[in-house]
Amino acid sequence: MHGHRDVLGGAVDAWEIAAGLEARGFTDTDARRLRHRDVFGLAEEIHARLPRAARVTDRSAGTLERPWPAAGTGGLYLLPGVLCASAAAAHLALPGAVLAVATAWAILRHTARGPGALGAGGLLAFALYAPAEGATTAFAALLLSLAPAAYSTHWFAVRARAQLAPSHGLADFADAVRPRLAAALAGYGLALFLLLTAAAAVAGPAPVAGPLALGLLLFTARLLALHGCARGAAAGLARTCAAEVLTLGAAPLHLHLAGATAEALICCPAALALAVQAFRTLPRASAH
């Protein structure tokens, strides 16, 4: 308690103490040396032993009880996609795209509380201006997918936090969180695939593989940013942006390669790399 008072002083409950100890490198094996079955048990004793002056009222109670965000939040995330689709229907592709990107950037900047919005805007702009047939249609589907992304993110946060109490250790908690992370990624991927398919059916042929990989890349980056890994998410987006800029600059005479095909080839490995990082860091209690 003396050696880690900087972590314990602002903890609102035993779960935050456990997360702080885990972030410092404590394991269940270390807790058993202190005659506790796991880090959670050790955190409960530390919380009980804290002087009352050092305790803080739990301000987080009730903030993540709802399994889904409010309907108004979903409407807010639908706004950029609706703007882009309306502009496309009115044959205002460029002004509508600029307005939609600005709106999406404002929403992400307001809700993510971390870097990466500029990288997201650059990736979305590439999806729009890539010289591929149906790029505008795919761009509208990507913007419409902001709503299922917000719902999937919230669902994962609620379900992961709910596993803190019944878990019997850090490994048990990680085993419970991994399938929920996989479900969140799969749910968003399915929603985006359905949106791309529906958009292609309404507005004509559109690429699917590239925008799908791009959407999963952005969604995984958002998950990481909202759970304390904003720097890693921003670095992944920045590397992808650089690769796309180099692709566009290196093949000016082969624009067909710099369209949906190049987007898929660049974004698929990037999305996979961020997914690996997510499965390595998000099952940790300290991420929640």
PyMOL commands that set and color helices and strands:
alter all, ss='L'
color gray80, all
select helices_A, chain A and resi 5-8+14-23+28-33+39-49+52-54+71-89+93-112+117-129+135-144+146-162+170-203+209-226+230-250+257-281+285-287
alter helices_A, ss='H'
color red, helices_A
deselect
rebuild
show_as cartoon
